[in-house]
Structure formats: C-alpha cells, structure tokens
C-alpha cells in the first residue's frame, strides 16, 4: 500500500511568469478554475472574503488545484501578492 503523504506533495516546478495555468490535479474538485496567480507562481481560486472571529479583521479564503484551503488577511491578498487572472487566462 502506498503512503498517502505522496498524494499531497506539491510538485516541483520552475514555472516562469509566462507559464500557462496548470491543469487541475485529479484530486481537485470538478470545475475548479484558478482566479488568481501568486507572485511566486502558484495558481489559486478565491472562494470568498470572510471575517476572522478572533479579531474581526477581513480575511481572504482561497484554495489550490489539489484542494488545500488557505486563509490570509484580505489586506495581504489584495496588496499585489496575488494577481487576478483575466477570464481568457483561466
């Protein structure tokens, strides 16, 4: 039996800024499409903005092609680290 850890390892990539949007992993949910590109090259889908319960700050909730869900301060998500993709890029 293969260990599950290998299924969730991030693939090694040296994607350049002009790299095409990757095809979602077979582990991704059907219909996943990137909405943003991180400055380091990863592609993500913004799910929603929300509110951090502890301090009431605004947060961005987003995921990647393999289904990992991420939360970060909305100010960080909107400060240029993530570039919205044009509809013809996604």
C-alpha positions as CSV (number, residue, x, y, z in Angstrom):
1,X,0.0,0.0,0.0
2,X,1.4,3.4,-1.0
3,X,1.7,6.1,1.7
4,X,-0.9,8.9,1.4
5,X,1.7,11.6,2.0
6,X,2.9,11.3,-1.6
7,X,-0.5,12.1,-2.9
8,X,-0.5,15.5,-1.4
9,X,3.1,16.6,-2.1
10,X,3.4,19.8,-4.1
11,X,5.0,19.1,-7.5
12,X,8.4,20.7,-8.1
13,X,8.2,23.4,-10.7
14,X,10.3,26.2,-12.0
15,X,7.3,27.9,-13.7
16,X,8.0,31.3,-15.3
17,X,5.7,34.2,-15.3
18,X,4.6,33.3,-18.8
19,X,3.7,29.7,-17.8
20,X,0.2,28.6,-18.7
21,X,-2.4,28.0,-16.0
22,X,-1.8,24.4,-14.9
23,X,-4.5,21.7,-15.4
24,X,-6.0,20.9,-12.0
25,X,-4.9,17.7,-10.3
26,X,-7.2,14.6,-10.5
27,X,-7.6,15.2,-6.7
28,X,-9.2,18.6,-7.3
29,X,-12.9,19.1,-7.2
30,X,-14.7,19.1,-10.6
31,X,-14.9,22.5,-12.1
32,X,-12.0,24.1,-10.2
33,X,-10.6,27.1,-12.1
34,X,-7.9,29.5,-11.0
35,X,-8.9,33.1,-10.4
36,X,-5.5,34.5,-9.1
37,X,-1.8,33.9,-9.6
38,X,0.6,34.3,-6.7
39,X,3.8,36.3,-7.3
40,X,5.8,33.1,-6.7
41,X,3.9,31.3,-9.5
42,X,1.2,29.3,-7.8
43,X,-2.4,29.4,-9.1
44,X,-5.4,29.8,-6.7
45,X,-9.1,30.2,-6.7
46,X,-10.6,32.9,-4.4
47,X,-13.5,31.3,-2.7
48,X,-14.7,34.3,-0.6
49,X,-13.9,37.0,1.8
50,X,-14.8,36.5,5.4
51,X,-14.2,37.8,8.9
52,X,-11.7,36.4,11.4
53,X,-13.7,35.5,14.5
54,X,-10.9,36.4,17.0
55,X,-10.2,40.0,15.9
56,X,-12.9,40.8,13.3
57,X,-10.4,41.5,10.6
58,X,-11.2,40.8,7.0
59,X,-9.7,37.6,5.5
60,X,-9.5,36.0,2.0
61,X,-10.4,32.3,1.8
62,X,-8.9,30.6,-1.2
63,X,-7.8,27.1,-2.5
64,X,-5.4,25.5,-4.9
65,X,-5.9,22.8,-7.6
66,X,-5.4,19.9,-5.2
67,X,-8.0,21.2,-2.7
68,X,-5.8,22.7,0.0
69,X,-7.8,25.6,1.6
70,X,-5.9,28.7,2.7
71,X,-6.9,31.8,4.7
72,X,-4.9,35.0,5.0
73,X,-5.6,38.6,5.8
74,X,-7.5,40.3,3.0
75,X,-5.1,43.2,3.1
76,X,-2.3,40.7,2.2
77,X,-4.3,39.0,-0.5
78,X,-5.1,42.4,-2.1
79,X,-1.7,44.0,-1.8
80,X,-0.2,42.7,-5.1
81,X,0.9,39.3,-4.0
82,X,-2.0,37.8,-6.0
83,X,-2.8,39.0,-9.5
84,X,-6.3,38.4,-10.7
85,X,-6.4,36.3,-13.9
86,X,-8.3,37.6,-16.9
87,X,-11.2,35.4,-17.9
88,X,-9.3,34.2,-21.0
89,X,-6.3,33.2,-18.8
90,X,-8.3,30.8,-16.6
